[in-house]
Amino acid sequence: MTTAAPIPHDPSPDAAPIRHGALGKGKLPLLVEPLRREGRPVPALVSWLSARRAWIDERLVEHGAILLRGFAVDGAEDFERVVRAVEPGLKNDYLGTSPRNALTEYVFSASELPPYYPIPQHCEMSFIKEPPARLFFSCLVPSTGFPAQWDPKLGIHVT
């Protein structure tokens, strides 16, 4: 992270002490993480995000993506609470072409295909008439395999 600064003036009394800055040399994504361990709980993150919706919107335009890292988001319910702090009007009317499991009313697994099935590079829901304005992704289960490697013959990342 090249820059990291606490965000000045915190209107919510229980908000987490949080820093933000670019991840690496570029602008994509903006990294947001707690300064201290007590800044990790989901209620503190939700409070912090809810109080800064305009700031979040501005950073999304500037950076294209925001990576929330180091918070205690331990499951689909926690993830939905965090996402609702940024986007209260979630939708679930299109689930794509991959088989998915509902983890909450608005959180779904990415795909239930076996790991040996390749998923070609794609633009998530770009082909539907009214694609969502924002997409939210979460990694609730860390990878146990080798890091993905680019296969130029297949045109995909494989593990």
C-alpha atoms as an extended CHARMM CRD file, in Angstrom:
* protein
*
       159  EXT
         1         1  MET       CA              0.0000000000        0.0000000000        0.0000000000  PROA      1               0.0000000000
         2         2  THR       CA              1.5690000000        3.2640000000       -1.0430000000  PROA      2               0.0000000000
         3         3  THR       CA             -0.6280000000        5.6640000000        0.8950000000  PROA      3               0.0000000000
         4         4  ALA       CA             -2.5540000000        5.0900000000        4.0790000000  PROA      4               0.0000000000
         5         5  ALA       CA             -4.2770000000        7.7480000000        6.0910000000  PROA      5               0.0000000000
         6         6  PRO       CA             -7.0100000000        7.7590000000        8.6960000000  PROA      6               0.0000000000
         7         7  ILE       CA            -10.1870000000        9.3190000000        7.3800000000  PROA      7               0.0000000000
         8         8  PRO       CA            -10.7840000000       12.5880000000        9.2520000000  PROA      8               0.0000000000
         9         9  HSD       CA            -13.9070000000       13.3180000000       11.3180000000  PROA      9               0.0000000000
        10        10  ASP       CA            -15.8330000000       10.2620000000       12.3140000000  PROA      10              0.0000000000
        11        11  PRO       CA            -19.5230000000       11.0870000000       12.9060000000  PROA      11              0.0000000000
        12        12  SER       CA            -20.4970000000        7.7440000000       14.4350000000  PROA      12              0.0000000000
        13        13  PRO       CA            -19.4200000000        7.0950000000       18.0440000000  PROA      13              0.0000000000
        14        14  ASP       CA            -18.8240000000        3.3660000000       17.5350000000  PROA      14              0.0000000000
        15        15  ALA       CA            -17.1200000000        3.6170000000       14.1420000000  PROA      15              0.0000000000
        16        16  ALA       CA            -13.9310000000        1.6880000000       13.5730000000  PROA      16              0.0000000000
        17        17  PRO       CA            -10.5780000000        3.4240000000       13.2810000000  PROA      17              0.0000000000
        18        18  ILE       CA             -9.9630000000        2.7720000000        9.5910000000  PROA      18              0.0000000000
        19        19  ARG       CA             -7.2860000000        3.6830000000        7.0660000000  PROA      19              0.0000000000
        20        20  HSD       CA             -7.4120000000        3.7100000000        3.3030000000  PROA      20              0.0000000000
        21        21  GLY       CA             -4.9980000000        3.9610000000        0.4320000000  PROA      21              0.0000000000
        22        22  ALA       CA             -4.0910000000        2.5930000000       -2.9520000000  PROA      22              0.0000000000
        23        23  LEU       CA             -3.0680000000       -1.0480000000       -3.1190000000  PROA      23              0.0000000000
        24        24  GLY       CA              0.2680000000       -0.9110000000       -4.9110000000  PROA      24              0.0000000000
        25        25  LYS       CA              1.2420000000        1.7310000000       -7.4410000000  PROA      25              0.0000000000
        26        26  GLY       CA             -2.0390000000        2.1130000000       -9.3190000000  PROA      26              0.0000000000
        27        27  LYS       CA             -5.4450000000        3.3690000000       -8.2670000000  PROA      27              0.0000000000
        28        28  LEU       CA             -7.2830000000        0.0550000000       -8.5410000000  PROA      28              0.0000000000
        29        29  PRO       CA             -8.4980000000       -0.9870000000       -6.0410000000  PROA      29              0.0000000000
        30        30  LEU       CA             -8.7490000000        1.3300000000       -3.0500000000  PROA      30              0.0000000000
        31        31  LEU       CA             -7.8020000000       -0.6760000000        0.0470000000  PROA      31              0.0000000000
        32        32  VAL       CA             -9.7900000000       -0.0150000000        3.2360000000  PROA      32              0.0000000000
        33        33  GLU       CA             -8.6960000000       -1.7940000000        6.4160000000  PROA      33              0.0000000000
        34        34  PRO       CA             -8.8980000000       -1.4060000000       10.1980000000  PROA      34              0.0000000000
        35        35  LEU       CA             -6.0490000000        0.3780000000       11.9690000000  PROA      35              0.0000000000
        36        36  ARG       CA             -6.3590000000       -1.7920000000       15.0530000000  PROA      36              0.0000000000
        37        37  ARG       CA             -7.9230000000       -5.1040000000       16.0180000000  PROA      37              0.0000000000
        38        38  GLU       CA            -10.8820000000       -3.4020000000       17.7290000000  PROA      38              0.0000000000
        39        39  GLY       CA            -11.8060000000       -1.9050000000       14.3580000000  PROA      39              0.0000000000
        40        40  ARG       CA            -12.6010000000       -5.3290000000       12.9160000000  PROA      40              0.0000000000
        41        41  PRO       CA            -16.2050000000       -6.0720000000       14.0680000000  PROA      41              0.0000000000
        42        42  VAL       CA            -18.9470000000       -6.0560000000       11.4260000000  PROA      42              0.0000000000
        43        43  PRO       CA            -21.2200000000       -3.6100000000       13.3500000000  PROA      43              0.0000000000
        44        44  ALA       CA            -18.3860000000       -1.0370000000       13.4610000000  PROA      44              0.0000000000
        45        45  LEU       CA            -17.6880000000       -1.4870000000        9.7370000000  PROA      45              0.0000000000
        46        46  VAL       CA            -21.4060000000       -1.2150000000        8.8810000000  PROA      46              0.0000000000
        47        47  SER       CA            -21.6810000000        1.9760000000       10.9470000000  PROA      47              0.0000000000
        48        48  TRP       CA            -18.5740000000        3.4260000000        9.2820000000  PROA      48              0.0000000000
        49        49  LEU       CA            -19.7940000000        2.6010000000        5.7540000000  PROA      49              0.0000000000
        50        50  SER       CA            -23.3520000000        3.8300000000        6.4090000000  PROA      50              0.0000000000
        51        51  ALA       CA            -22.0430000000        7.2030000000        7.5660000000  PROA      51              0.0000000000
        52        52  ARG       CA            -19.9460000000        7.5690000000        4.3900000000  PROA      52              0.0000000000
        53        53  ARG       CA            -22.1150000000        6.5620000000        1.4370000000  PROA      53              0.0000000000
        54        54  ALA       CA            -21.2100000000        9.7220000000       -0.5100000000  PROA      54              0.0000000000
        55        55  TRP       CA            -17.5060000000        9.1670000000        0.2130000000  PROA      55              0.0000000000
        56        56  ILE       CA            -17.8230000000        5.5310000000       -0.9520000000  PROA      56              0.0000000000
        57        57  ASP       CA            -19.5540000000        6.6510000000       -4.1800000000  PROA      57              0.0000000000
        58        58  GLU       CA            -16.7670000000        9.1690000000       -4.8810000000  PROA      58              0.0000000000
        59        59  ARG       CA            -14.0340000000        6.5860000000       -4.2300000000  PROA      59              0.0000000000
        60        60  LEU       CA            -15.7500000000        4.0490000000       -6.5080000000  PROA      60              0.0000000000
        61        61  VAL       CA            -15.7160000000        6.5780000000       -9.3460000000  PROA      61              0.0000000000
        62        62  GLU       CA            -12.0680000000        7.4290000000       -8.6700000000  PROA      62              0.0000000000
        63        63  HSD       CA            -10.7350000000        3.9040000000       -8.0660000000  PROA      63              0.0000000000
        64        64  GLY       CA            -13.2100000000        1.5980000000       -9.8010000000  PROA      64              0.0000000000
        65        65  ALA       CA            -13.2740000000       -0.8370000000       -6.8700000000  PROA      65              0.0000000000
        66        66  ILE       CA            -12.9100000000       -0.9190000000       -3.0960000000  PROA      66              0.0000000000
        67        67  LEU       CA            -11.2700000000       -3.8150000000       -1.2600000000  PROA      67              0.0000000000
        68        68  LEU       CA            -12.3680000000       -4.1700000000        2.3790000000  PROA      68              0.0000000000
        69        69  ARG       CA             -9.6800000000       -6.3050000000        4.0250000000  PROA      69              0.0000000000
        70        70  GLY       CA             -9.0000000000       -7.3820000000        7.5860000000  PROA      70              0.0000000000
        71        71  PHE       CA            -12.5370000000       -7.0770000000        8.9320000000  PROA      71              0.0000000000
        72        72  ALA       CA            -14.3400000000       -9.8870000000       10.7800000000  PROA      72              0.0000000000
        73        73  VAL       CA            -16.7550000000      -10.7250000000        7.9500000000  PROA      73              0.0000000000
        74        74  ASP       CA            -17.1410000000      -14.3830000000        8.8140000000  PROA      74              0.0000000000
        75        75  GLY       CA            -20.0680000000      -15.5330000000        6.7030000000  PROA      75              0.0000000000
        76        76  ALA       CA            -22.7450000000      -14.7130000000        4.1640000000  PROA      76              0.0000000000
        77        77  GLU       CA            -24.9500000000      -12.9440000000        6.7440000000  PROA      77              0.0000000000
        78        78  ASP       CA            -22.0900000000      -10.6380000000        7.7500000000  PROA      78              0.0000000000
        79        79  PHE       CA            -21.2910000000       -9.9860000000        4.0920000000  PROA      79              0.0000000000
        80        80  GLU       CA            -24.9170000000       -9.0520000000        3.3420000000  PROA      80              0.0000000000
        81        81  ARG       CA            -24.9580000000       -6.6060000000        6.2940000000  PROA      81              0.0000000000
        82        82  VAL       CA            -21.7750000000       -4.9330000000        5.0180000000  PROA      82              0.0000000000
        83        83  VAL       CA            -23.0960000000       -4.7180000000        1.4430000000  PROA      83              0.0000000000
        84        84  ARG       CA            -26.4360000000       -3.2730000000        2.6110000000  PROA      84              0.0000000000
        85        85  ALA       CA            -24.5130000000       -0.4710000000        4.3390000000  PROA      85              0.0000000000
        86        86  VAL       CA            -23.2460000000        0.5520000000        0.8950000000  PROA      86              0.0000000000
        87        87  GLU       CA            -26.2470000000       -0.4680000000       -1.2340000000  PROA      87              0.0000000000
        88        88  PRO       CA            -29.5050000000       -0.9010000000        0.7430000000  PROA      88              0.0000000000
        89        89  GLY       CA            -31.5850000000       -1.8260000000       -2.3320000000  PROA      89              0.0000000000
        90        90  LEU       CA            -30.0930000000       -5.2190000000       -3.1960000000  PROA      90              0.0000000000
        91        91  LYS       CA            -31.7000000000       -7.3650000000       -5.8870000000  PROA      91              0.0000000000
        92        92  ASN       CA            -31.7520000000      -11.0760000000       -6.5280000000  PROA      92              0.0000000000
        93        93  ASP       CA            -33.7440000000      -11.4060000000       -9.7270000000  PROA      93              0.0000000000
        94        94  TYR       CA            -30.9330000000      -12.7220000000      -11.9520000000  PROA      94              0.0000000000
        95        95  LEU       CA            -28.5330000000      -15.4310000000      -10.9080000000  PROA      95              0.0000000000
        96        96  GLY       CA            -26.6110000000      -16.0370000000      -14.1320000000  PROA      96              0.0000000000
        97        97  THR       CA            -26.0780000000      -19.2730000000      -15.9990000000  PROA      97              0.0000000000
        98        98  SER       CA            -23.9340000000      -21.1510000000      -13.4670000000  PROA      98              0.0000000000
        99        99  PRO       CA            -25.5600000000      -23.3430000000      -10.8330000000  PROA      99              0.0000000000
       100       100  ARG       CA            -25.4940000000      -21.3540000000       -7.5640000000  PROA      100             0.0000000000
       101       101  ASN       CA            -26.5750000000      -21.8670000000       -3.9650000000  PROA      101             0.0000000000
       102       102  ALA       CA            -28.4420000000      -19.2040000000       -2.0020000000  PROA      102             0.0000000000
       103       103  LEU       CA            -26.4390000000      -18.4260000000        1.1370000000  PROA      103             0.0000000000
       104       104  THR       CA            -28.8690000000      -15.6540000000        2.1950000000  PROA      104             0.0000000000
       105       105  GLU       CA            -31.7490000000      -14.0120000000        0.3230000000  PROA      105             0.0000000000
       106       106  TYR       CA            -29.2310000000      -11.7780000000       -1.5160000000  PROA      106             0.0000000000
       107       107  VAL       CA            -25.8980000000      -13.6370000000       -1.2930000000  PROA      107             0.0000000000
       108       108  PHE       CA            -25.1800000000      -16.5440000000       -3.6200000000  PROA      108             0.0000000000
       109       109  SER       CA            -22.2550000000      -18.8220000000       -4.2800000000  PROA      109             0.0000000000
       110       110  ALA       CA            -20.3280000000      -17.9500000000       -7.4470000000  PROA      110             0.0000000000
       111       111  SER       CA            -20.7380000000      -21.3660000000       -9.0050000000  PROA      111             0.0000000000
       112       112  GLU       CA            -21.3410000000      -24.9200000000       -7.9340000000  PROA      112             0.0000000000
       113       113  LEU       CA            -19.5700000000      -26.3790000000      -10.9420000000  PROA      113             0.0000000000
       114       114  PRO       CA            -16.8290000000      -28.8980000000      -10.1200000000  PROA      114             0.0000000000
       115       115  PRO       CA            -13.3640000000      -27.2970000000       -9.9420000000  PROA      115             0.0000000000
       116       116  TYR       CA            -12.1970000000      -29.0480000000      -13.1220000000  PROA      116             0.0000000000
       117       117  TYR       CA            -14.7910000000      -27.1680000000      -15.2300000000  PROA      117             0.0000000000
       118       118  PRO       CA            -13.2250000000      -24.0390000000      -16.7420000000  PROA      118             0.0000000000
       119       119  ILE       CA            -15.1870000000      -20.8010000000      -16.4420000000  PROA      119             0.0000000000
       120       120  PRO       CA            -14.1570000000      -18.5370000000      -19.3120000000  PROA      120             0.0000000000
       121       121  GLN       CA            -13.3560000000      -14.9030000000      -18.6690000000  PROA      121             0.0000000000
       122       122  HSD       CA            -16.5630000000      -12.8980000000      -18.8140000000  PROA      122             0.0000000000
       123       123  CYS       CA            -18.1960000000       -9.6030000000      -17.8570000000  PROA      123             0.0000000000
       124       124  GLU       CA            -20.6180000000      -10.4020000000      -15.0600000000  PROA      124             0.0000000000
       125       125  MET       CA            -24.2220000000       -9.8520000000      -16.2430000000  PROA      125             0.0000000000
       126       126  SER       CA            -23.1750000000       -7.4020000000      -18.9770000000  PROA      126             0.0000000000
       127       127  PHE       CA            -25.5290000000       -9.0430000000      -21.4810000000  PROA      127             0.0000000000
       128       128  ILE       CA            -28.7940000000       -8.4770000000      -19.5910000000  PROA      128             0.0000000000
       129       129  LYS       CA            -31.0780000000       -5.5560000000      -20.4380000000  PROA      129             0.0000000000
       130       130  GLU       CA            -30.6260000000       -3.7940000000      -17.0820000000  PROA      130             0.0000000000
       131       131  PRO       CA            -27.3550000000       -4.9370000000      -15.4930000000  PROA      131             0.0000000000
       132       132  PRO       CA            -26.7390000000       -4.0050000000      -11.8650000000  PROA      132             0.0000000000
       133       133  ALA       CA            -24.9060000000       -0.7450000000      -11.1920000000  PROA      133             0.0000000000
       134       134  ARG       CA            -22.6120000000       -2.4940000000       -8.6960000000  PROA      134             0.0000000000
       135       135  LEU       CA            -21.3720000000       -5.9970000000       -8.0200000000  PROA      135             0.0000000000
       136       136  PHE       CA            -20.0800000000       -7.1800000000       -4.6530000000  PROA      136             0.0000000000
       137       137  PHE       CA            -17.7470000000      -10.1400000000       -4.2080000000  PROA      137             0.0000000000
       138       138  SER       CA            -16.5260000000      -11.8470000000       -1.0630000000  PROA      138             0.0000000000
       139       139  CYS       CA            -14.0300000000      -14.6050000000       -0.4110000000  PROA      139             0.0000000000
       140       140  LEU       CA            -15.4290000000      -16.4700000000        2.5890000000  PROA      140             0.0000000000
       141       141  VAL       CA            -13.3140000000      -19.5910000000        2.0400000000  PROA      141             0.0000000000
       142       142  PRO       CA             -9.6140000000      -19.1210000000        1.2320000000  PROA      142             0.0000000000
       143       143  SER       CA             -8.1840000000      -21.0760000000       -1.6870000000  PROA      143             0.0000000000
       144       144  THR       CA             -6.5120000000      -24.3170000000       -0.6990000000  PROA      144             0.0000000000
       145       145  GLY       CA             -4.9990000000      -24.9570000000       -4.1230000000  PROA      145             0.0000000000
       146       146  PHE       CA             -1.9900000000      -23.5640000000       -5.8530000000  PROA      146             0.0000000000
       147       147  PRO       CA             -2.1690000000      -19.9860000000       -7.1120000000  PROA      147             0.0000000000
       148       148  ALA       CA             -3.9910000000      -19.7310000000      -10.4160000000  PROA      148             0.0000000000
       149       149  GLN       CA             -1.7860000000      -19.6860000000      -13.4890000000  PROA      149             0.0000000000
       150       150  TRP       CA             -2.6930000000      -18.1680000000      -16.8600000000  PROA      150             0.0000000000
       151       151  ASP       CA             -3.0880000000      -20.8030000000      -19.5730000000  PROA      151             0.0000000000
       152       152  PRO       CA             -2.6460000000      -19.0180000000      -22.9290000000  PROA      152             0.0000000000
       153       153  LYS       CA             -3.9980000000      -22.0090000000      -24.8880000000  PROA      153             0.0000000000
       154       154  LEU       CA             -7.2580000000      -22.0530000000      -22.9250000000  PROA      154             0.0000000000
       155       155  GLY       CA             -7.3570000000      -18.3060000000      -22.3260000000  PROA      155             0.0000000000
       156       156  ILE       CA             -8.2110000000      -18.7760000000      -18.6310000000  PROA      156             0.0000000000
       157       157  HSD       CA             -6.6320000000      -18.9660000000      -15.1860000000  PROA      157             0.0000000000
       158       158  VAL       CA             -6.2930000000      -22.5380000000      -13.9690000000  PROA      158             0.0000000000
       159       159  THR       CA             -5.2740000000      -24.0050000000      -10.6030000000  PROA      159             0.0000000000
